[in-house]
Amino acid sequence: MYKNHRLLAVLVLGSLGADAWSADTFSEAFSDGNAELSFRYRFELVDQAGFSRDANASTLRTRLNYKTADYHGFSFFIEADNVLEVFADNYNAGGGNTPTHGRYPVVADPTGTEINQAWFNYAFNDSNSLKIGRQRILLDNQRFVGGVGWRQNEQTYDALSFTADIAESQLFLSYIENVNRIFGSDVAAGDHDNQTLLANWSNTWQDRHKLTAYYYNIDNQDAAAFSTATLGVAFKTHWPMAEHKITVGAEFAQQSDAHNNPVDFDANYLRFDLALVLKQLSFFAGYEVMEGDASQVGAAFRTPLATLHAFNGWADQFLNTPDAGLEDVFIGAKGGIEGFNWQVVYHQFDAESNAGDYGSELDFSVAKQLHKNLSAMVKVAQYDAQDIKVDSNKYWFMLSATF
């Protein structure tokens, strides 16, 4: 199940060493546990300039998981995913999964069956816990560390993680030995050896101010360009206005090369967010900058563990930061009406270190809860290229069911 035998050994030995997991007590925890089954069908159409064919990806993800009840602080969780092609498979799954489908644009949803999560957790008390095994790690807004949950094969981590809540502060520490990426374990791009350290601390006060500080030291032994050290701070707050509120956010981070990275560089990250939240409608705007150097290849700010689809446009044209950096100015609105939740966002992309125009993008989505167990979504992304990239239009239809 695990590529890294050291982590597997620690996982097994740790579980055997816990007296709480004798046969009798385990049977009680097992019988009182909870299982969940979910299905997610998605059709994705990609019309992208430069390809002779449009991509048509029709996939179904089946997910089954089980969590034991807690017993003296111990619990165990396991989750398996299967992704199938249904009706149409005219797409390039990316990462080397479908080398004969190069005439199609990439839709990064390879087929296969994998253990998505498998972990033991020990809760010292209501505020502190230790988790070991294959796990989901979602930090803050997932701009730096996330699970890429939009894709059918989620990104998870073989890791040892510690979580502590102290008064109004939260601390998260993790050592990651392997990153199980969205491309799957059948290809090298989907399975990266790491010796990565994550530290994230936050403090909330007056129920409206939040300060976060983080340090992410990524040592990726399979993709040297991903090895970086990032130190950052973020602040969020809001002001109530009767039934409405104004929210403000600011974030700054400094990044440098680390470990086996062959490029010597330093780059900064900057983001501002502003939103007006009304009763059933919100307006928001923001400005995000990832520095780069047009004269040096590979010297741009990067976020290799992020949920990238959630940032810089849903068309996924900037999963890798251009060498000249990236400026993203965006404005949008979202709301709900008659059970429908909708969102529209416009992006203007430019180079950070020169006068390059990277184009613009318009994104729109609408979703509805059809039943307590069933939901549907329609989503569109239209990217208009300028100095770099090519025009790309993407369309999605998705049905999700959970039991």
Disulfide bonds with the S-S distance in Angstrom:
none
